[in-house]
Amino acid sequence: MTRIRRLAEEARLSGAVVAGGMVWLAGQVADDATLDAEGQTADILAQIDALLAQAGTDKCALVSITVVLADIRDAPAMNRAWDAWMDPAHKPARMTIEAPLVDPAWKVEITGVALAP
């Protein structure tokens, strides 16, 4: 039987799941929805760092990232936070799309997959 480890469990979901040699991140949103898109992105990326650390890995092990923007015009602001955070020697595959988010105050949601240790 495959061992599944659930991290940062909430009522409806886990913040991340470690299974099959991978870390699967739930969609992460900013803790402070009053921030602009750059601030929300930085907040989310810090959460991703924390989840990956809890899983025993880090952002250098990211394989794939999906960024969802409520307004695609926020892409430059999101990219500023992304560029400040991302290790240029370990860039994951990334997709950015525009879609409505559950809470209208959210500007950014990010999910991804990383290699587990």
Backbone torsions as a table, in degrees:
resi	resn	phi	psi	omega
1	MET	NA	133.8	179.6
2	THR	-72.3	134.1	177.6
3	ARG	-80.8	130.4	177.0
4	ILE	-119.2	128.8	178.4
5	ARG	-117.1	125.6	-179.2
6	ARG	-105.0	130.7	-176.5
7	LEU	-115.0	149.1	175.6
8	ALA	49.5	53.8	-178.2
9	GLU	-69.0	138.6	175.5
10	GLU	-122.8	-174.9	-177.1
11	ALA	-59.1	-41.8	-173.6
12	ARG	-109.2	-12.1	-172.6
13	LEU	-159.5	170.3	171.4
14	SER	-106.1	143.7	178.1
15	GLY	-64.8	-30.1	176.0
16	ALA	-157.1	154.3	176.2
17	VAL	-130.2	130.7	176.9
18	VAL	-104.0	119.6	-178.5
19	ALA	-160.9	146.3	174.3
20	GLY	58.1	32.0	178.9
21	GLY	77.7	10.7	-177.9
22	MET	-129.7	157.5	171.9
23	VAL	-112.9	119.1	-178.7
24	TRP	-104.0	116.3	-179.5
25	LEU	-89.0	134.0	169.8
26	ALA	-69.6	165.0	174.4
27	GLY	-61.4	122.8	-178.9
28	GLN	-101.7	135.5	177.4
29	VAL	-125.9	162.2	-176.0
30	ALA	-66.2	141.7	172.5
31	ASP	-69.4	-30.7	179.9
32	ASP	-113.0	95.7	-177.0
33	ALA	-74.5	-3.5	177.6
34	THR	-82.7	-11.0	179.5
35	LEU	-70.4	158.1	173.4
36	ASP	-75.1	178.9	-175.2
37	ALA	-60.7	-38.7	178.4
38	GLU	-65.3	-44.7	178.8
39	GLY	-64.8	-42.9	178.0
40	GLN	-62.7	-40.6	179.2
41	THR	-62.5	-46.1	179.2
42	ALA	-60.2	-41.2	177.9
43	ASP	-60.1	-47.4	-178.8
44	ILE	-63.8	-43.7	-179.1
45	LEU	-63.7	-34.4	174.5
46	ALA	-65.5	-38.6	176.6
47	GLN	-64.3	-40.9	178.2
48	ILE	-62.6	-43.6	175.8
49	ASP	-55.1	-45.6	-177.9
50	ALA	-65.0	-43.6	179.2
51	LEU	-64.7	-43.5	179.2
52	LEU	-64.1	-39.3	176.8
53	ALA	-62.6	-40.9	178.4
54	GLN	-62.8	-32.4	178.3
55	ALA	-81.0	-8.2	178.8
56	GLY	91.2	19.4	-178.9
57	THR	-137.8	-166.0	179.1
58	ASP	-152.4	-177.4	-173.9
59	LYS	-63.5	-19.4	177.2
60	CYS	-68.0	-17.3	179.3
61	ALA	-94.1	1.4	178.9
62	LEU	-63.5	134.5	179.1
63	VAL	-102.5	-43.2	-174.6
64	SER	-147.2	142.7	177.3
65	ILE	-134.1	139.9	170.4
66	THR	-120.6	125.4	177.5
67	VAL	-109.1	127.3	175.8
68	VAL	-112.1	124.0	177.5
69	LEU	-110.3	134.7	175.8
70	ALA	-66.6	-30.3	179.1
71	ASP	-136.6	113.5	-175.8
72	ILE	-59.8	-19.6	177.4
73	ARG	-67.5	-12.3	175.7
74	ASP	-83.5	1.7	-178.4
75	ALA	-56.8	-45.0	179.0
76	PRO	-60.5	-39.8	178.7
77	ALA	-66.1	-44.3	177.5
78	MET	-60.9	-43.4	-178.8
79	ASN	-64.6	-31.4	176.6
80	ARG	-61.6	-46.2	178.2
81	ALA	-66.8	-42.2	179.5
82	TRP	-59.0	-49.5	-176.7
83	ASP	-63.3	-34.5	178.5
84	ALA	-70.4	-25.8	-175.1
85	TRP	-94.9	-41.7	-170.8
86	MET	-69.4	137.5	172.8
87	ASP	-78.7	114.5	-175.2
88	PRO	-62.8	-17.3	177.5
89	ALA	-85.6	-6.6	-175.8
90	HIS	-137.9	55.3	-178.0
91	LYS	-78.7	128.6	175.1
92	PRO	-81.1	167.4	166.7
93	ALA	-65.2	142.9	-177.0
94	ARG	-143.7	142.7	174.1
95	MET	-128.3	139.1	176.0
96	THR	-124.2	127.6	-180.0
97	ILE	-131.2	164.5	173.4
98	GLU	-107.4	132.0	177.4
99	ALA	-161.3	152.1	175.1
100	PRO	-64.6	141.9	176.8
101	LEU	-105.4	158.6	-173.5
102	VAL	-56.9	-44.8	179.5
103	ASP	-101.9	123.4	-178.3
104	PRO	-60.8	-18.1	178.2
105	ALA	-78.2	-20.5	179.2
106	TRP	-74.6	133.3	177.8
107	LYS	-105.2	-23.3	-172.8
108	VAL	-141.9	141.1	168.9
109	GLU	-137.8	136.5	-176.7
110	ILE	-131.1	135.3	173.8
111	THR	-131.3	164.1	-179.9
112	GLY	-172.1	179.2	179.8
113	VAL	-135.2	136.2	177.8
114	ALA	-132.0	159.4	172.0
115	LEU	-72.1	137.0	174.5
116	ALA	-81.0	158.9	-179.8
117	PRO	-66.9	NA	NA
